[in-house]
């Protein structure tokens, strides 16, 4: 394991160990809205960077069979506890990966990459391309990411240029069998870990494999 892998695991272990286990256990509202329109029938799902499992547990509750992936064992342990507590443990599979180094096998009807941001230097575009390769024919890749900085971000105060939705789509290097379902940057009111609120912008990308 190289230094970036070690740094990534160490950062996220510390991050989750110091975080309230209840934070991040609700699904992303952007994802819940998208799924109702674009993937209403459950199948298999891959949740990359699952954190405390808000999305994975919600999907499992709808009948999806979810593979939840994170580099932090603390986060995965909390997902396991949440799955057991909500009666969906039989539909949630946990996998520990540093996605810059290793990637889960197989293809899925739905692959989600939600707020996959890290202060550790990695090839984020490479991870997103591998995520696209994990989509089964007819399946959907959803990428939801920050397009602005919230006051509680570890990058707050820095001068950062975020890519546009179209730039994110272009970085995936998709062939013409894919169809873009969404590529937009809506604004919303976000709530931070300590209850602070702020208006933020998200990139929302949904692409379907032919």
Beta strands, then each sheet from edge to edge (+ up, - down):
strand 1: 44-48
strand 2: 65-70
strand 3: 92-96
strand 4: 108-114
strand 5: 135-146
strand 6: 179-184
strand 7: 187-191
strand 8: 197-208
sheet 1: 3+ 2+ 1+ 4+ 5+ 8- 6+
sheet 2: 3+ 2+ 1+ 4+ 5+ 8- 7+
end
